[in-house]
Amino acid sequence: MKNPYQPPKTDPKRDYDRWLETVREQDETDWGGFIFAVVILSIFLFQPLLIDFLVEIFKKL
């Protein structure tokens, strides 16, 4: 009887960490972190303008 199951092929390019989990190199940009940093920096840099804008909005209410 012939076994139809093919065992998974190993990829010699893969690296493993000390817990034998595969380490994947990611060349992609972390857009979530980038947008978060841009929002925080824009709030920090434009803080006086934003406060004046919010004060004007609340005065109209």
C-alpha angles and dihedrals in degrees: 000000000000122000109231092195115106112204115234114272116240119233110220090201093066119100124210128210124221092279091052094250117142116257114215120197109225117204092175123107119251096235094179092058092043093053091046091053092047092050093049092047093047091050090049095047098041097039097120092049092047093049091050090048092051092046090054092049093051091047090057091053 
